[in-house]
Every structure is written in C-alpha cells, then in structure tokens.
Amino acid sequence: MTALLASFFLVAVAEMADKTQLLTLSLACRYRPRSVFIGVTLAIMVLNAVAVGVGALLGAVLPVLPLKIGAGCLFIAFGIWTLLERERPAEEECAPRSGRVEVFAAMGAFLLAEIGDKTQLATLSLAARYDEYLAVWAGATLGMVLANGAAVAVAMLAGRKLPERLLKRVSALLFLGFGVWTIVEAAL
C-alpha cells in the first residue's frame, strides 16, 4: 500500500504545472475534452508501464543500497530541476474544435512530450525502489490521470492558466523531501 500511495501522491503533485499538464490543458482547448482525456489516459498507461518495467529491471540487476541512494539523488535532482524551470507564457484563449483523430492526436502529443520527463523518471525510480510494480504503476497512473484530468476540467470550465509558480514549488519540495527520505532510509 505504501508503494501505491507514494507513487500516487508524488506523481500527482509533480505533474501539476508540468509541461505535459499544460499540454493537456492546451489540447483540451483545441479538441473535445473527452477525446483529450481518453488519449492522455492511454498515453499515461503505456508510459508508466514502460517506466515500471525499466525500474523493475534495474531493481533486479543492481544492488539495493546504491539503487536507493541513486533514486534519492534523482528525486532531489527533480526537485531542483522543477525549481529552476522557467515559467511558460499564458496559454491561448480556449476555443474548442473537433476532429476525427482527436484521441490519437492527444495520445501522440502526450507520449512525445512525456518521454524522459521527470514524472516518468520518478515512476521508474519508484519501481526500482519498491518491489510492488503493479502498485507503483497504478499509483503513478492514477496520479497522472488525476492531474491531467484537472487540466481538462480547467479547460472546460475556465480556460485559464493554472497557478504554475505555487504548484512548481510544492512539487519541488515534495521531490526534495522524498529524495532525502529515500537516502536516509537507505543509510539506516
């Protein structure tokens, strides 16, 4: 249960104000929100399965102590990365349009934008840290779906920009805290 909750909480908060969440918001302004949500959810499921698979492989091959310390260092690096990211300009005004391939357009755009992103790397690190791969996949997937579902809802209701600065700071603090916790736990 710890792996599920840690994955859910960390990834959901880390995804707030992330480039892929802002991409989702933008896509939901352009296409039907339902299509965007379905496409993004499918992309998240695939990406997290890959991240968990790679993390599980690393967890099986590498010794546990260096792996945990490495994962902790990655989380700290993600926290610093989040703090140093530049703010993005305000999104264009929402004017939803429809199209035949909206689900695939949203899925493809999200897949490309998320590859190597900090939330995908965080999912990989969580899978390497815990031996509960399905729980990590489910938690990370639900966390990302929640965060991106919020972006779709914002696009539907207001089309306004999320409070990026506050969300980035909360996300960075969570990454830093989780990184320190992982390293301290490994050292004990």
Secondary structure by P-SEA (a helix, b strand, c coil): caaaaaaaaaaaaaacccaaaaaaaaaaacccaaaaaaaaaaaaaaaaaaaaaaaaaaaacccaaaaaaaaaaaaaaaaaaaaabbbbcccccbbbbbccaaaaaaaaaaaaaacccaaaaaaaaaaaacccaaaaaaaaaaaaaaaaaaaaaaaaccccccaaaaaaaaaaaaaaaaaaaaaaaaac
